[in-house]
Amino acid sequence: MKPALIAQELWHQLWLDYSHRVPYARIYETAISEAGGTVANDHIAFRSLALSIETAMGTVNLGIPHLEQVLDGLGYVQMGELSFPSQHLYARHYRHPQQDEFDLPKLFISELIVDQLPPEVRSPLETTVQSGLDIEGLLGCQSAIQDLRAMDTHPTDPHILVQRLKSLFVRPWMPPLRSHLETVNAVSQYGAWVLLHGYTVNHFTGYVNRQNTPAYPDIETTAQALRSRGVPMKAEIEGTAEVGLRQTATRAVQESVTVRSRPEGPFLQIPWTYAYYEIAQRFAIEPTPGHPQLFQGFLGPNAAQLFEMTRSQGSIHPG
């Protein structure tokens, strides 16, 4: 089975989990389908921590390289990078060479540069990850990645392999202490989000260009359709046609998440943000005069604004 087909099924499985948790994605799907259009995904975003820790299996880098292992096996290629100094974030984006043939989304993976944070924030981040890391789970992920890379010479059941690869996209450490979560959130809402959600999908993205319905010809009409169906939307649309990309998003859904009151427990449930659903419209640009092509990349200012969509005022919520 081709890696592209494995990728196709893996992203579908993650979509099923994500859309169950983010009803706004299902509302978008319904609106486009009822108008006779097509639902396509422009990109999927994941978050991580640029943090290397020593374990029984050696040094583990939990940032972008952790996820790149599976992307490499699936055939994805890095296409660019972005830095966000004020948020202490760095990101890379990827495309698959068979993107159009297999209808594969682009990927946007970011990481929080933990070493740039103040010691009082860095310490709870490192403590949460180091003390509660699921080594057995990481070993299982490594085994799945090895089997993915060896598919040509050692065929394996693709459906089982997809389920094993899917286990990478979870939080691989224990729930954080509530006090640690709130300390991190005060400086980096992104860091608090990753402590809670790990490598779970941050967002999927409805691709306006592929909607193929006169009812919703652009991002404005699409966003208004969601508003009219009761979906809370970001007020602004980021970007312009001239730079090649316009993006907006729903508000992030809030969930009941698990935290610990003390290292040994008990566990508590508190409300916190999970994910939003993004919509994007791409435009032709002319990197070479007279040779227009559809912009396939990402824009720093747009992404910087969208990172903030998961901000939570978690410390004011009652336990």
SULHU-V384748 format. One record per run of one state. SS is the DSSP state (h for helix, s for strand, l for the rest). FROM is the first residue (numbers start at 1). TO is the last residue. If there is no record, write none. Layout:
ss=<SS:SS>
from=<FROM:FROM>
to=<TO:TO>
//
This chain:
ss=<l:h:l:h:l:s:l:s:l:s:l:s:l:h:l:s:h:l:s:l:h:l:s:h:l:h:s:l:h:l:h:l:s:l:s:h:l:h:l:s:h:l:h:l:h:l:s:l:s:l:s:l:s:l:s:l:s:l:s:l:s:l:h:l:h:l>
from=<1:3:22:23:35:41:47:49:51:52:56:58:62:64:75:76:85:88:89:97:99:103:106:114:117:119:133:134:135:150:158:167:173:174:177:178:188:189:198:203:208:211:214:217:219:229:233:234:238:239:245:251:254:261:267:274:278:283:284:289:291:295:300:311:314:317>
to=<2:21:22:34:40:46:48:50:51:55:57:61:63:74:75:84:87:88:96:98:102:105:113:116:118:132:133:134:149:157:166:172:173:176:177:187:188:197:202:207:210:213:216:218:228:232:233:237:238:244:250:253:260:266:273:277:282:283:288:290:294:299:310:313:316:319>
//
